[in-house]
Each structure stands twice: as structure tokens, then as C-alpha cells.
């Protein structure tokens, strides 16, 4: 079993165990536990590639899966997993990269700050540390790398029903990686920052999504 596979298996296991842990806590609470799914695009920073390599400014897809637990009306935590695919821009060497991340984040309900929004709208900011796993495809599959990251973003929610909202999320992922050796591990890889914009759905698993906001 490769070390890369072990890393993926480890973080998937953490994600799944956290799901059941949060689910157990949420059964006695209301309006606190939510599952999220979002789909969108990403844009990698140009300084994350070695010379002569450049990523496309807009790439699809970005897929985010999250579990959010609000232990207070204004404050909570979120564990989320993100998958991103980006490729080369025109007139640069051809490559594709899979960028996978996992982050544990604090969530703050800023709905009261944006009080001018309609009653069924809510806003949340989120930020926290994580781990990024980079897997180049095509001719550069051996040039894998991984490093710590920090992520921050803002979500704008629109309540469709008591249990469902749709939302727009804009997030920035800052990578903490040393420069890599372009000969042995740099071609087709990435060690920079990533901007993501997604649209998704947030489903309340423990009660009314907006009950606590409007109390």
C-alpha cells in the first residue's frame, strides 16, 4: 500500500468518524447540525507553479462536502473536504492537477451584521487550518506533494424551507509549502494558494435551519 493511499485513507476515516460523532451529539439539539454540499470553480495562484508552467485562471470542478455544528447561535465548527481539478493555460506545457484538502474551521454567524438582508437570508464566515494533498496527472504522476494550509471564506445563505438553504461561498486557501525541486518533484505540481467560488445546499439534520437566527 502506497504512502499516498494511506494518507487519503487516514483522512477519509477521520471525516467519516467525525460525521457519526457529530450526528450523535445533534440528536438532542435543534438547529445546530448541518450537512453541506457545493459545486463550483477554482483559480490557482500563478506563483504556485515552476517557470514555464501556468494554470488556467478558471477551472472546473470544485466540490466541497461539509459537516457543521453550531454549539452556540453565533459560533460553531465545521469539518469539510474539498476536491479541486485545474489544468494548464494556453501556450504552456500540458498538465492537470488534483488538489484535495481537508479543513477544520470555526464558523461565525454574521447575519446580525448584515441586518439589511431579507429575513430568510443569512451570512456566515469560516476559517481554520487544514491539510492539502496535490496529485499531478498525465506525465507527472510521481510528482505528488502535501502541506499544511489555512482557509477562510464567507457564505451567503438563502432559506428555501425550514430545513434547506442554498448558498454562495467564496473561499481562499493559503498553502504553507516550501519551494520544490523542479527536476525531481516540480513538473506539473503546485504549491501555491487557491481561490474557490461555489454554489451549494445546506441541509439541517437537527431542526429548523433559521430558528436560532430569528430568535
DOTI-488287 format. One line per field, with one value per residue (C-alpha): residue in three letters; x, y, z; residue number from 1. Coordinates in pm, 1 decimal, padded with zeros to 6 digits. Each point is the difference from the previous one (the first is absolute). Layout:
# residues N
residu	(ALA, ...)
east	(X, ...)
north	(Y, ...)
up	(Z, ...)
num	(NUM, ...)
END
This chain:
# residues 215
residu	(UNK, UNK, UNK, UNK, UNK, UNK, UNK, UNK, UNK, UNK, UNK, UNK, UNK, UNK, UNK, UNK, UNK, UNK, UNK, UNK, UNK, UNK, UNK, UNK, UNK, UNK, UNK, UNK, UNK, UNK, UNK, UNK, UNK, UNK, UNK, UNK, UNK, UNK, UNK, UNK, UNK, UNK, UNK, UNK, UNK, UNK, UNK, UNK, UNK, UNK, UNK, UNK, UNK, UNK, UNK, UNK, UNK, UNK, UNK, UNK, UNK, UNK, UNK, UNK, UNK, UNK, UNK, UNK, UNK, UNK, UNK, UNK, UNK, UNK, UNK, UNK, UNK, UNK, UNK, UNK, UNK, UNK, UNK, UNK, UNK, UNK, UNK, UNK, UNK, UNK, UNK, UNK, UNK, UNK, UNK, UNK, UNK, UNK, UNK, UNK, UNK, UNK, UNK, UNK, UNK, UNK, UNK, UNK, UNK, UNK, UNK, UNK, UNK, UNK, UNK, UNK, UNK, UNK, UNK, UNK, UNK, UNK, UNK, UNK, UNK, UNK, UNK, UNK, UNK, UNK, UNK, UNK, UNK, UNK, UNK, UNK, UNK, UNK, UNK, UNK, UNK, UNK, UNK, UNK, UNK, UNK, UNK, UNK, UNK, UNK, UNK, UNK, UNK, UNK, UNK, UNK, UNK, UNK, UNK, UNK, UNK, UNK, UNK, UNK, UNK, UNK, UNK, UNK, UNK, UNK, UNK, UNK, UNK, UNK, UNK, UNK, UNK, UNK, UNK, UNK, UNK, UNK, UNK, UNK, UNK, UNK, UNK, UNK, UNK, UNK, UNK, UNK, UNK, UNK, UNK, UNK, UNK, UNK, UNK, UNK, UNK, UNK, UNK, UNK, UNK, UNK, UNK, UNK, UNK, UNK, UNK, UNK, UNK, UNK, UNK)
east	(00000.0, 00148.9, 00059.4, -00230.5, -00286.0, 00057.3, -00027.9, -00328.0, -00136.3, 00095.2, -00178.9, -00308.1, -00020.7, 00024.7, -00272.7, -00236.2, 00057.1, -00061.3, -00328.6, -00131.3, 00134.6, -00177.7, -00313.8, -00008.3, 00026.1, -00257.8, -00287.7, -00089.5, 00052.4, -00193.7, 00129.1, 00361.1, 00113.9, 00015.9, 00133.3, 00128.6, 00076.2, 00130.8, 00123.5, 00192.4, 00325.8, 00353.1, 00293.2, 00358.2, 00259.1, 00260.0, 00291.5, -00090.3, 00158.9, 00361.0, 00124.4, -00171.9, -00300.6, -00318.9, -00347.4, -00324.7, -00160.1, -00341.3, -00028.8, -00281.5, -00085.6, 00028.2, -00199.6, -00042.7, -00160.3, -00046.7, -00145.7, -00080.0, -00083.0, -00120.3, 00051.2, -00119.6, -00236.1, 00292.6, 00293.7, 00072.4, 00247.1, 00017.5, 00190.6, 00012.6, 00165.6, 00075.3, 00096.7, 00133.1, 00122.3, 00197.1, 00202.4, 00245.3, -00076.6, 00061.8, 00358.1, 00144.9, 00096.5, -00304.6, -00088.6, -00288.8, 00003.4, -00230.4, -00001.9, -00167.2, -00025.3, -00152.6, -00061.3, -00129.6, -00148.9, -00171.4, -00329.8, -00143.5, -00356.5, 00017.4, -00368.7, -00058.7, 00280.2, -00169.0, -00340.9, -00105.6, -00037.9, -00347.2, -00109.9, 00056.3, 00363.3, 00297.1, 00375.4, 00281.0, 00376.8, 00228.2, 00374.4, 00238.7, 00304.8, 00018.5, 00204.3, 00043.1, 00086.8, 00123.0, -00004.1, 00116.1, -00145.6, 00120.0, 00378.9, 00071.0, -00180.9, 00307.3, 00026.5, -00238.2, 00027.8, -00192.8, 00009.6, -00193.1, -00245.0, -00223.3, -00342.1, -00244.4, -00325.9, -00349.3, -00335.7, -00325.4, -00301.5, -00357.0, -00258.5, -00219.8, -00176.9, 00041.3, 00261.5, 00156.3, 00196.8, 00204.0, 00318.9, 00287.6, 00346.9, 00322.0, 00313.7, 00375.9, 00240.9, 00351.6, 00261.4, 00302.5, 00246.1, 00369.6, 00118.7, 00045.5, 00280.8, -00112.4, 00203.4, -00112.5, -00339.5, -00110.2, -00127.7, -00376.0, -00030.4, -00129.8, 00096.9, -00196.9, -00332.6, -00346.4, -00316.0, -00331.6, -00355.0, -00279.7, -00379.5, -00151.9, -00271.3, -00001.1, -00235.3, -00094.1, 00018.1, -00119.1, -00285.2, -00091.8, 00295.7, -00096.9, -00173.6, 00297.1, 00087.1, -00344.0, -00044.6)
north	(00000.0, 00335.1, 00280.1, 00227.5, -00249.0, -00029.2, 00377.8, 00009.2, -00293.6, 00166.9, 00325.1, -00170.8, -00200.3, 00318.3, 00159.7, -00297.9, -00041.3, 00372.1, -00031.2, -00263.5, 00183.5, 00321.3, -00193.5, -00150.2, 00340.5, 00158.7, -00236.8, 00192.8, 00345.6, 00214.3, 00219.3, -00088.2, -00280.3, 00049.7, -00183.8, 00199.6, -00073.1, 00253.3, 00003.8, 00273.7, 00124.1, 00075.4, 00222.9, -00096.4, 00268.2, 00046.8, -00017.2, -00357.4, -00140.6, -00021.2, 00204.4, -00065.9, -00159.8, 00197.3, -00103.8, 00105.1, 00293.3, -00172.7, -00374.9, -00249.6, -00181.9, 00090.9, -00231.4, 00068.1, -00227.9, 00132.0, -00076.5, 00300.5, 00004.1, 00324.5, -00040.6, 00358.7, 00207.7, 00213.6, -00240.8, -00348.1, -00231.3, -00164.4, -00293.2, 00000.7, -00181.0, 00167.2, -00137.4, 00227.9, -00069.7, 00255.7, -00014.1, 00199.2, 00325.4, 00052.5, -00001.4, -00178.5, -00366.9, -00223.7, -00123.8, -00066.6, 00004.3, -00148.1, 00219.2, -00161.7, 00164.2, -00059.9, 00285.9, 00047.2, 00348.2, 00234.4, 00140.3, 00335.8, 00105.6, 00358.5, 00027.6, 00279.7, 00204.4, -00022.3, 00084.8, 00182.2, -00335.9, -00158.0, -00208.6, -00333.7, 00082.5, -00079.0, 00055.6, -00202.2, 00040.0, -00299.0, -00047.7, -00267.3, -00220.4, -00300.2, -00232.6, 00009.3, -00299.9, 00066.5, -00268.7, 00093.4, -00205.1, -00094.5, -00004.6, 00119.7, -00250.8, -00058.8, 00366.6, -00014.5, 00237.4, 00093.5, 00284.4, 00190.9, 00273.6, 00267.9, 00072.5, 00289.6, 00082.9, 00147.3, -00161.5, 00169.5, -00222.1, 00025.3, -00201.7, -00209.7, -00183.0, -00069.9, -00264.6, 00106.4, 00300.5, 00069.5, 00197.6, 00170.9, -00049.5, 00185.0, -00140.3, 00043.8, -00281.9, 00106.2, -00272.7, -00037.4, -00182.7, 00031.8, 00049.0, -00333.4, -00129.0, 00050.8, -00295.3, -00269.0, 00116.2, 00325.4, -00072.4, 00015.5, 00045.1, 00294.6, 00162.9, 00324.3, 00143.8, -00070.1, 00209.9, -00186.2, 00116.2, -00252.0, -00024.5, -00261.7, -00127.6, -00013.6, -00251.9, 00016.9, -00344.5, 00111.7, 00244.8, 00333.0, 00163.2, 00360.0, -00047.3, 00114.0, 00288.9, 00153.7, -00048.2)
up	(00000.0, -00104.1, 00249.2, -00201.2, 00024.5, 00374.4, 00036.5, -00193.4, 00200.5, 00327.4, -00076.0, -00142.5, 00322.6, 00208.2, -00211.9, 00035.5, 00374.9, 00053.1, -00188.0, 00238.9, 00302.7, -00097.1, -00087.8, 00346.8, 00166.8, -00227.6, 00079.1, 00315.3, -00150.5, -00243.9, -00280.6, 00065.2, -00229.6, -00376.2, -00303.3, -00296.2, -00361.5, -00252.1, -00359.0, -00175.7, -00150.0, 00117.5, -00091.7, 00100.7, 00072.5, -00273.6, 00246.1, 00092.2, -00317.8, -00114.9, -00297.1, -00333.8, 00171.9, 00048.0, 00106.6, -00162.1, 00181.7, 00025.7, 00053.8, 00056.2, 00217.1, 00363.8, 00228.0, 00372.0, 00260.7, 00351.6, 00342.5, 00219.4, 00370.9, 00161.9, 00375.4, 00049.4, -00218.6, -00114.9, 00015.7, -00129.2, -00167.8, -00339.3, -00141.2, -00377.2, -00286.7, -00332.8, -00338.6, -00275.4, -00352.9, -00199.9, -00320.0, -00209.9, -00173.5, -00370.4, -00132.0, 00303.9, 00051.2, 00028.8, 00349.2, 00236.0, 00378.5, 00262.3, 00311.6, 00302.0, 00340.0, 00341.3, 00246.0, 00353.0, 00029.5, 00240.3, -00126.1, 00106.2, -00073.0, -00131.0, -00094.2, 00253.9, -00157.3, -00340.8, 00145.6, -00317.7, -00177.4, -00020.4, 00297.5, -00174.2, -00082.8, 00221.4, -00014.0, 00154.0, 00003.3, 00049.3, 00048.5, 00117.0, -00064.8, -00226.7, -00212.9, -00380.1, -00220.0, -00354.4, -00268.0, -00352.6, -00284.7, -00348.5, -00038.8, 00354.7, 00221.7, 00220.5, 00098.8, 00296.2, 00292.8, 00312.7, 00249.3, 00264.2, -00094.0, 00151.1, -00146.8, 00041.3, -00172.2, 00015.9, -00076.3, -00102.6, 00071.0, -00127.8, 00191.5, -00229.7, 00282.6, 00371.6, -00070.4, -00331.0, -00116.5, -00310.6, 00035.0, -00178.2, 00148.6, -00084.3, 00165.5, -00015.3, 00088.5, 00100.3, -00043.2, 00228.9, -00222.8, -00067.4, -00356.6, -00173.6, -00217.2, -00362.0, -00124.5, 00244.1, 00125.3, -00158.2, -00352.0, -00006.9, 00375.5, 00203.1, 00330.6, -00004.2, 00110.2, -00134.1, -00035.2, -00019.3, -00073.2, 00045.9, 00011.9, 00223.1, 00230.5, 00379.3, 00162.6, 00367.1, 00159.8, 00343.4, -00049.3, -00155.2, -00173.5, 00087.9, 00335.6, 00212.6, -00232.3, 00033.4, 00376.3)
num	(1, 2, 3, 4, 5, 6, 7, 8, 9, 10, 11, 12, 13, 14, 15, 16, 17, 18, 19, 20, 21, 22, 23, 24, 25, 26, 27, 28, 29, 30, 31, 32, 33, 34, 35, 36, 37, 38, 39, 40, 41, 42, 43, 44, 45, 46, 47, 48, 49, 50, 51, 52, 53, 54, 55, 56, 57, 58, 59, 60, 61, 62, 63, 64, 65, 66, 67, 68, 69, 70, 71, 72, 73, 74, 75, 76, 77, 78, 79, 80, 81, 82, 83, 84, 85, 86, 87, 88, 89, 90, 91, 92, 93, 94, 95, 96, 97, 98, 99, 100, 101, 102, 103, 104, 105, 106, 107, 108, 109, 110, 111, 112, 113, 114, 115, 116, 117, 118, 119, 120, 121, 122, 123, 124, 125, 126, 127, 128, 129, 130, 131, 132, 133, 134, 135, 136, 137, 138, 139, 140, 141, 142, 143, 144, 145, 146, 147, 148, 149, 150, 151, 152, 153, 154, 155, 156, 157, 158, 159, 160, 161, 162, 163, 164, 165, 166, 167, 168, 169, 170, 171, 172, 173, 174, 175, 176, 177, 178, 179, 180, 181, 182, 183, 184, 185, 186, 187, 188, 189, 190, 191, 192, 193, 194, 195, 196, 197, 198, 199, 200, 201, 202, 203, 204, 205, 206, 207, 208, 209, 210, 211, 212, 213, 214, 215)
END
